[in-house]
Amino acid sequence: MPRVTLAQSVNHLQKLTAQAATSPVRILYTKAGTRLSACWLKDNDVVIDTSIYWSAAYSLDEACYVSAILNSAIVLDRVKDLQPVGQRDPRHFDNLVWTLPIPEFDAAEALHIDLAAASLHAAAVAARVDLPAAAHFTAKRRLIRQALIEDGVAETIERLVDALLPP
């Protein structure tokens, strides 16, 4: 087997240089855990590590749409039977979410635009949550989920995702 340089090893399969390509926004989601978490990122100077999947989006609306879907309890519920079970709970989402019939974002579809708008609203609600610096990330996510529930946007997103995805 031929030897590779450190630079070649770091950029295995061009996964690092692919991130250098500029796009208006990237969608990120966790590949494992008990809760699927997704967000969008508008900063091209951030390198994504191997515990997170990412994809370029064509627009902020598309990124918001996809993030709303991935963050929904409905998606998590529909893939849980496909997930391997860890010590207590299902783990590893990897690409299982893409086995669902998620339609590509279409700016002409009212439901897609409504999901994107709800996701933007959810981001604004989440940004206002006071997160204790010393708190574990799971506690911080719990505080954000609670704020989204209290605002009503969590229920709106679930209702919209339910209307989008066939049972």
C-alpha positions in Angstrom: 0.0 0.0 0.0 1.5 3.4 -1.0 2.3 5.8 1.8 0.3 9.1 2.0 1.4 12.4 3.3 -0.2 13.9 6.3 -2.0 16.5 4.1 -3.4 13.7 1.9 -4.6 11.8 5.0 -6.2 14.9 6.5 -8.1 15.5 3.2 -9.1 11.9 2.7 -11.6 11.6 -0.2 -11.4 15.4 -0.5 -13.9 15.7 2.4 -12.0 18.7 3.8 -11.5 20.6 0.5 -15.2 20.0 -0.4 -16.0 22.1 2.7 -13.9 25.0 1.3 -16.3 25.4 -1.6 -18.5 28.4 -0.8 -22.2 28.0 -0.5 -24.8 30.5 0.8 -25.6 28.1 3.7 -24.9 24.6 4.9 -27.2 22.2 6.7 -25.7 20.2 9.6 -27.1 17.3 11.5 -25.9 14.9 14.1 -25.1 11.4 12.9 -25.7 9.7 16.3 -27.4 10.1 19.6 -30.9 9.7 21.0 -32.2 13.0 19.5 -31.6 14.1 15.9 -30.5 17.7 15.9 -30.1 19.9 12.8 -29.2 23.5 12.1 -28.0 25.7 9.3 -24.7 27.6 9.1 -23.9 30.6 7.1 -20.2 30.8 8.0 -17.9 29.3 5.3 -14.9 29.5 7.7 -16.1 26.6 9.9 -14.7 23.1 9.3 -17.2 20.3 10.2 -15.9 17.3 11.9 -16.7 13.6 11.4 -19.5 13.4 14.0 -21.7 15.7 12.0 -23.1 15.4 8.5 -23.4 18.4 6.3 -24.7 19.5 3.0 -24.7 22.7 1.0 -28.1 24.3 0.5 -29.1 26.6 -2.4 -30.8 29.1 -0.1 -31.5 29.9 3.5 -35.2 28.9 2.9 -34.0 25.5 1.8 -31.7 25.1 4.8 -34.5 26.2 7.1 -37.0 23.7 5.5 -34.6 20.8 5.8 -33.6 21.7 9.4 -37.2 21.9 10.5 -37.9 18.4 9.0 -34.8 16.9 10.6 -35.5 18.4 14.0 -39.0 17.1 14.1 -40.1 14.3 16.4 -42.0 12.8 13.5 -38.8 12.1 11.5 -37.1 10.6 14.6 -40.1 8.4 15.3 -40.2 7.2 11.7 -36.5 6.1 11.6 -36.2 4.7 15.2 -37.1 1.1 14.1 -34.2 1.3 11.6 -31.7 2.5 14.1 -29.3 0.1 16.0 -30.0 0.1 19.7 -27.3 1.1 22.1 -27.1 0.4 25.8 -30.6 1.9 26.4 -31.9 3.7 23.3 -31.7 3.7 19.5 -28.6 5.4 18.2 -26.9 6.4 14.9 -29.2 8.2 12.5 -26.5 8.4 9.8 -28.3 8.4 6.5 -31.5 6.7 7.8 -33.4 10.0 7.6 -32.9 9.9 3.8 -34.9 6.7 3.5 -38.0 8.8 4.2 -39.8 10.3 1.3 -38.7 13.9 2.0 -39.5 16.1 -1.0 -36.8 18.5 -2.3 -37.4 22.1 -1.3 -39.7 23.9 -3.7 -40.1 27.6 -3.2 -43.4 27.4 -5.1 -44.9 25.0 -2.5 -46.7 26.8 0.3 -46.1 24.0 2.8 -42.3 24.2 2.1 -42.3 28.0 2.6 -44.4 27.6 5.8 -41.9 25.1 7.2 -39.0 27.4 6.3 -40.7 30.3 8.0 -41.5 28.3 11.1 -37.9 27.2 11.3 -36.7 30.8 11.1 -39.1 31.7 13.8 -37.8 28.7 15.9 -34.3 30.0 15.5 -35.3 33.4 16.7 -37.0 31.9 19.8 -33.9 29.6 20.5 -31.6 32.6 20.2 -33.4 34.4 23.0 -33.0 31.4 25.4 -30.6 32.1 28.3 -28.2 29.2 28.2 -26.1 28.7 31.4 -22.4 28.4 30.3 -21.7 25.6 32.7 -24.8 23.5 31.6 -24.3 20.3 29.7 -25.3 20.5 26.0 -28.3 18.2 26.6 -29.5 20.6 29.3 -29.2 23.5 26.9 -31.1 21.6 24.2 -33.8 20.8 26.7 -34.1 24.5 27.6 -34.4 25.4 23.9 -37.0 22.7 23.3 -39.1 23.9 26.2 -39.0 27.5 24.8 -40.1 26.2 21.4 -43.0 24.3 23.0 -44.0 27.3 25.1 -43.9 29.6 22.0 -46.1 27.1 20.0 -43.6 26.9 17.1 -42.7 23.3 18.0 -46.3 22.2 17.5 -46.5 24.1 14.3 -43.4 22.4 12.8 -44.7 19.0 13.9 -48.0 19.6 12.2 -46.4 20.9 9.0 -43.9 17.9 8.8 -46.8 15.5 9.5 -48.7 17.1 6.5 -45.5 16.9 4.3 -44.5 13.2 5.0 -46.9 10.4 4.2 -47.5 8.0 7.1 
